[in-house]
């Protein structure tokens, strides 16, 4: 446990020194502000750039703000996050900086677990920070902020982010480069999209956690509808981490 804490501390210090933590926090802060502001003032923006009567936009509601959240944060925000941390394992593998640590008997599985946990904690911080800002501004902008299953819907996207992080780490170990991690995460995303095309399989696709959130907010779907996708996603995360540890234990540095 001490080795895990020590290595995780080293990771966070590195993210601070390289400004990665600062970059992703600022991006998610910005997205958190943009979601409600864009929804609230879109009619006024359109009226300024379009002739009167050309486009009639309904009066915005809190649902429009959450629609912006589930459009911007899980897509734009997550993509930027994965690019920033796309070399979480490969950077040290390619430079050989782990050799000294491992030569002192440091457990290899601890490194993999620490990398996954540290990046996951940053994803959690950034994601829920953006959510919190959107939530607070929604309270300021609208009197009626009622939506169904909000926290469940938000948590499902968070789980999908953890899934992408696990693909990044596995891809880094397989290829020893950042591109491999991003490609494997992209491949996992594409396969999930393909599976979701088939009606009988769509609820088992991890992408279901991220694409059906608005239906959950309107009560068109229930939380139980997401259980198959949730279970599949968690199983894949665990398998990716186990496979990452297994491959890293066998890899020569």
Order of alpha helices (4+ residues) and beta strands (2+ residues): alpha-alpha-alpha-alpha-alpha-alpha-alpha-alpha-alpha-alpha-alpha-alpha
